[in-house]
């Protein structure tokens, strides 16, 4: 059930409140960004459901150290991935598929934070758009048969796209300008575009595959305040002091993701943006960021379809619908 912003539960409390402890034994989930500060909390909570977890990470040895006591070698397996390389994503997907033909849950949590200068990946895409969106879009496309195959009436397959409130700052750039080909690079717009893309991807997955038992939700973590953010690969990311008002712990910041991933309220549902463990309503300004709102541009079927079509072209796949 929804919780207020002030009394947001921990991820493990979400699992207990939904009576999901040990209820997903025998099922598989894939979690990206699992050795980030938020990823550790996601791993810990989903492990409590009995899920077997596949964790794509850039460096397995570092990930084991970072996960600490959240790591259970009997229930977790690593796959090497570099989210800035589409070839690496393809190789990771092959390894994941070799481990299981059925995946009931994909949590897309990996992200890079804003860079002051325009950086392009080896594939020629703007770093944040490529890492935060395109890598997950490709991973979803490659794992889609396994997600569809795993869906069952009691637990239909889910994709969780972890966005953030910074999506409110900007929607998508125009076609042909995703990588700032036509204008000056702006770090805030670049990050916001990638997070809007996460939400659009979830909405379009629901539109295309919801009737086939594959659902998708996007989540806003809110402002997570900690000593430092630990991203996959060991990069330390310090939060912006101007964003500390209304900040959450890492555990609180992942509660909404867990609610979307295993919450009974979302069984057989999708196409929603969740914030602070509630269905986010539209809000108009950046001042609304700490609240349970999402930007009005996050519900735009035409833009969602445009991004889907363009993303397929960028990763070199044909639409199979």
NORGI-V824852 format. One record per pair of residues at least 4 apart in sequence whose ideal C-beta (glycine too) atoms are under 6 Angstrom apart, sorted by sequence separation. I is the first residue (numbers start at 1). J is the second residue. D is the distance in whole Angstrom. If there is no record, write none. Layout:
i=I j=J d=D
i=I j=J d=D
This chain:
i=3 j=7 d=6
i=9 j=13 d=4
i=13 j=17 d=6
i=35 j=39 d=6
i=63 j=67 d=6
i=67 j=71 d=4
i=72 j=76 d=5
i=115 j=119 d=5
i=120 j=124 d=6
i=121 j=125 d=5
i=125 j=129 d=6
i=127 j=131 d=6
i=128 j=132 d=5
i=129 j=133 d=5
i=130 j=134 d=5
i=131 j=135 d=6
i=133 j=137 d=6
i=143 j=147 d=6
i=163 j=167 d=5
i=173 j=177 d=4
i=177 j=181 d=6
i=205 j=209 d=6
i=206 j=210 d=5
i=231 j=235 d=5
i=248 j=252 d=4
i=259 j=263 d=4
i=294 j=298 d=5
i=307 j=311 d=6
i=3 j=8 d=5
i=9 j=14 d=6
i=15 j=20 d=5
i=34 j=39 d=4
i=46 j=51 d=5
i=125 j=130 d=4
i=151 j=156 d=5
i=173 j=178 d=5
i=177 j=182 d=4
i=180 j=185 d=5
i=209 j=214 d=4
i=210 j=215 d=6
i=248 j=253 d=5
i=275 j=280 d=4
i=283 j=288 d=4
i=288 j=293 d=5
i=312 j=317 d=5
i=3 j=9 d=6
i=15 j=21 d=6
i=33 j=39 d=5
i=57 j=63 d=4
i=82 j=88 d=4
i=121 j=127 d=6
i=151 j=157 d=4
i=231 j=237 d=6
i=260 j=266 d=6
i=64 j=71 d=6
i=81 j=88 d=6
i=150 j=157 d=5
i=272 j=279 d=5
i=273 j=280 d=5
i=312 j=319 d=6
i=119 j=127 d=4
i=228 j=236 d=5
i=229 j=237 d=4
i=34 j=43 d=5
i=121 j=130 d=5
i=206 j=215 d=6
i=147 j=157 d=5
i=206 j=216 d=5
i=228 j=238 d=6
i=283 j=293 d=3
i=31 j=42 d=6
i=81 j=92 d=4
i=205 j=216 d=4
i=280 j=292 d=6
i=281 j=293 d=5
i=79 j=92 d=5
i=280 j=293 d=6
i=202 j=216 d=4
i=225 j=239 d=6
i=260 j=274 d=5
i=278 j=292 d=5
i=280 j=294 d=4
i=282 j=296 d=5
i=202 j=217 d=6
i=79 j=95 d=5
i=112 j=128 d=6
i=202 j=218 d=4
i=276 j=292 d=5
i=29 j=46 d=6
i=79 j=96 d=6
i=275 j=292 d=5
i=60 j=78 d=4
i=256 j=274 d=5
i=259 j=277 d=5
i=112 j=131 d=5
i=169 j=188 d=6
i=170 j=189 d=5
i=199 j=218 d=4
i=225 j=244 d=5
i=173 j=193 d=6
i=198 j=218 d=6
i=223 j=243 d=5
i=34 j=55 d=4
i=55 j=76 d=6
i=57 j=78 d=6
i=111 j=132 d=5
i=172 j=193 d=6
i=256 j=277 d=5
i=273 j=294 d=4
i=29 j=51 d=5
i=35 j=57 d=6
i=170 j=192 d=4
i=225 j=247 d=3
i=255 j=277 d=6
i=52 j=75 d=5
i=53 j=76 d=5
i=54 j=77 d=5
i=55 j=78 d=5
i=56 j=79 d=5
i=169 j=192 d=4
i=170 j=193 d=6
i=223 j=246 d=6
i=27 j=51 d=6
i=28 j=52 d=5
i=29 j=53 d=6
i=30 j=54 d=5
i=31 j=55 d=6
i=32 j=56 d=5
i=58 j=82 d=6
i=223 j=247 d=5
i=224 j=248 d=5
i=226 j=250 d=6
i=24 j=49 d=4
i=25 j=50 d=4
i=54 j=79 d=6
i=56 j=81 d=4
i=166 j=191 d=6
i=167 j=192 d=6
i=171 j=196 d=5
i=273 j=298 d=6
i=24 j=50 d=5
i=44 j=70 d=4
i=166 j=192 d=5
i=222 j=248 d=5
i=224 j=250 d=6
i=21 j=48 d=6
i=24 j=51 d=5
i=40 j=67 d=6
i=43 j=70 d=5
i=83 j=110 d=5
i=22 j=50 d=4
i=35 j=63 d=4
i=47 j=75 d=6
i=108 j=136 d=4
i=167 j=195 d=4
i=20 j=49 d=5
i=166 j=195 d=6
i=167 j=196 d=5
i=224 j=253 d=4
i=11 j=41 d=5
i=15 j=45 d=5
i=40 j=70 d=5
i=35 j=66 d=4
i=164 j=195 d=5
i=222 j=253 d=6
i=35 j=67 d=6
i=163 j=195 d=5
i=221 j=253 d=4
i=12 j=45 d=6
i=15 j=48 d=5
i=11 j=45 d=4
i=163 j=198 d=4
i=56 j=92 d=5
i=163 j=199 d=5
i=84 j=121 d=5
i=86 j=123 d=5
i=161 j=198 d=4
i=219 j=256 d=5
i=219 j=257 d=5
i=103 j=143 d=6
i=161 j=201 d=6
i=161 j=202 d=4
i=219 j=260 d=5
i=54 j=96 d=5
i=103 j=146 d=4
i=217 j=260 d=4
i=102 j=146 d=6
i=103 j=147 d=5
i=246 j=290 d=4
i=101 j=146 d=6
i=89 j=135 d=5
i=93 j=139 d=6
i=104 j=150 d=4
i=159 j=205 d=6
i=84 j=131 d=5
i=102 j=149 d=5
i=103 j=150 d=5
i=83 j=131 d=5
i=102 j=150 d=4
i=89 j=138 d=5
i=93 j=142 d=4
i=129 j=178 d=6
i=89 j=139 d=6
i=83 j=135 d=4
i=86 j=138 d=6
i=104 j=157 d=5
i=105 j=158 d=5
i=106 j=159 d=5
i=107 j=160 d=5
i=108 j=161 d=5
i=109 j=162 d=5
i=126 j=179 d=4
i=217 j=270 d=5
i=125 j=179 d=6
i=216 j=270 d=5
i=163 j=218 d=5
i=165 j=220 d=5
i=215 j=270 d=3
i=217 j=272 d=6
i=218 j=273 d=5
i=219 j=274 d=5
i=220 j=275 d=4
i=164 j=220 d=6
i=156 j=213 d=4
i=157 j=214 d=5
i=158 j=215 d=5
i=159 j=216 d=4
i=160 j=217 d=6
i=161 j=218 d=4
i=162 j=219 d=6
i=163 j=220 d=6
i=164 j=221 d=6
i=217 j=274 d=6
i=156 j=215 d=6
i=210 j=270 d=6
i=133 j=194 d=5
i=128 j=190 d=5
i=132 j=194 d=4
i=151 j=213 d=3
i=128 j=191 d=5
i=151 j=214 d=6
i=133 j=197 d=4
i=206 j=270 d=4
i=129 j=194 d=5
i=206 j=271 d=3
i=128 j=194 d=4
i=148 j=214 d=5
i=118 j=185 d=4
i=147 j=214 d=5
i=203 j=271 d=5
i=39 j=109 d=5
i=116 j=187 d=6
i=28 j=100 d=5
i=30 j=103 d=6
i=114 j=187 d=4
i=199 j=273 d=6
i=28 j=103 d=5
i=29 j=105 d=4
i=30 j=106 d=5
i=31 j=107 d=5
i=32 j=108 d=5
i=33 j=109 d=4
i=27 j=104 d=5
i=32 j=109 d=5
i=33 j=110 d=3
i=114 j=191 d=4
i=32 j=110 d=4
i=162 j=257 d=6
i=160 j=257 d=6
i=199 j=298 d=5
i=160 j=260 d=5
i=204 j=304 d=4
i=160 j=261 d=5
i=203 j=304 d=5
i=200 j=304 d=4
i=204 j=308 d=5
i=200 j=307 d=5
i=197 j=307 d=6
i=156 j=268 d=5
i=168 j=286 d=6
i=113 j=237 d=5
i=165 j=289 d=4
i=171 j=297 d=4
i=168 j=295 d=4
i=172 j=303 d=6
i=105 j=261 d=6
i=62 j=234 d=5
i=58 j=232 d=5
i=59 j=233 d=6
i=137 j=311 d=5
i=57 j=232 d=5
i=58 j=233 d=5
i=141 j=317 d=6
i=138 j=315 d=5
i=37 j=226 d=6
i=37 j=229 d=5
i=37 j=230 d=5
i=36 j=230 d=6
i=36 j=231 d=5
i=36 j=232 d=6
i=35 j=232 d=5
i=33 j=232 d=6
i=41 j=250 d=5
i=41 j=251 d=5
i=38 j=250 d=6
i=42 j=254 d=5
i=37 j=250 d=5
i=41 j=254 d=4
i=45 j=258 d=5
i=49 j=262 d=6
i=38 j=253 d=6
i=42 j=257 d=6
i=38 j=254 d=5
i=10 j=251 d=5
i=14 j=255 d=6
i=20 j=262 d=5
i=11 j=254 d=5
i=8 j=252 d=5
i=11 j=255 d=5
i=14 j=258 d=5
i=14 j=259 d=5
i=18 j=263 d=5
i=9 j=255 d=6
i=18 j=264 d=5
i=8 j=255 d=5
i=11 j=258 d=4
i=8 j=276 d=6
i=8 j=277 d=6
i=5 j=276 d=5
i=3 j=277 d=4
i=2 j=277 d=6
i=2 j=278 d=4
